[in-house]
Amino acid sequence: MNDESTSQPSQKITIVGTVSGASRDSTRDIVERAADVTHVRENFERFLNSLKEIIDVEVPHVRSFELDEVAFSAEISASGDFKLLGVGVGVQANGGVTFTLRP
């Protein structure tokens, strides 16, 4: 008997990145790993929800100017974790992900 309800093997995506928690100095190890797509999607959703919390503020006008878009840069670790990139990350972030949010 063929039971269609048995779990299918999860889809994988290959991520090239650093190991979570590794330092951001020039000696970071770059690794290639297969990550579960569901895990990466859940981390992505969690990250986007956090970004929404950050920008959920009343934005004042500056004279006749108003904020049109907000851009965040992030990196994805080899384990599929999204992290916001801060100031001073420099060239090490050139493989990151940019999120542009518009009202």
C-alpha positions in Angstrom: 0.0 0.0 0.0 1.4 3.4 -1.0 0.9 6.0 1.8 1.1 9.5 0.3 1.1 11.0 3.7 4.6 9.9 4.5 7.0 12.8 4.8 8.9 13.8 1.7 12.6 14.5 2.1 13.0 18.2 2.8 14.3 20.5 0.0 17.8 21.8 0.5 19.5 25.0 -0.6 23.3 25.5 -0.7 24.5 28.5 1.2 28.0 29.8 1.1 28.7 31.9 4.2 30.4 32.0 7.5 29.6 29.9 10.6 27.2 31.7 12.9 29.0 33.3 15.8 32.3 33.5 13.9 34.2 36.8 14.3 34.0 39.4 11.6 37.8 39.8 11.2 39.7 39.0 8.0 40.3 35.4 9.1 36.7 34.2 9.0 36.2 30.7 7.5 33.9 30.5 4.6 31.9 27.3 4.4 29.4 25.8 2.0 26.5 23.9 3.5 23.2 22.5 2.5 20.4 24.1 4.6 16.8 23.0 4.9 14.6 25.4 2.8 11.9 25.4 5.4 14.4 26.4 8.1 15.8 29.2 5.9 12.2 30.4 5.1 11.3 30.5 8.8 14.4 32.5 9.6 13.7 34.8 6.7 10.1 35.4 8.0 11.4 36.0 11.5 14.0 38.5 10.2 11.5 40.4 8.1 9.1 40.6 11.1 11.9 42.1 13.2 12.6 44.6 10.4 8.9 45.6 10.4 9.1 46.2 14.2 12.1 48.5 13.7 10.4 50.7 11.1 6.9 50.7 12.6 7.4 54.3 13.8 5.9 57.7 12.9 8.4 59.2 10.4 8.6 63.0 10.6 8.9 65.2 7.6 12.1 67.2 7.1 10.9 70.4 5.6 9.3 69.3 2.3 11.0 65.9 2.3 9.6 62.7 3.5 11.1 59.2 3.8 10.4 57.2 0.7 12.2 53.9 1.4 14.4 52.2 3.9 17.1 49.8 3.0 18.7 47.2 5.3 21.7 45.1 4.5 21.9 41.6 5.9 24.0 38.5 5.7 22.9 34.9 5.7 25.1 32.5 7.6 26.0 29.1 6.4 23.3 27.7 8.7 20.6 29.9 7.2 20.4 32.6 9.9 19.8 36.2 8.8 21.7 39.0 10.5 21.5 42.7 10.1 24.9 44.2 9.0 26.1 47.1 11.0 28.5 50.0 10.4 32.1 49.1 9.7 31.5 45.7 8.1 33.0 46.9 4.9 34.0 44.6 2.0 33.1 41.5 4.1 29.5 42.2 3.4 29.6 42.3 -0.4 27.9 38.9 -0.6 25.0 39.9 1.7 21.3 40.4 1.1 19.7 43.9 0.7 16.1 44.4 1.7 14.4 47.6 0.5 11.1 48.4 2.1 8.7 51.0 0.6 5.5 52.4 2.2 
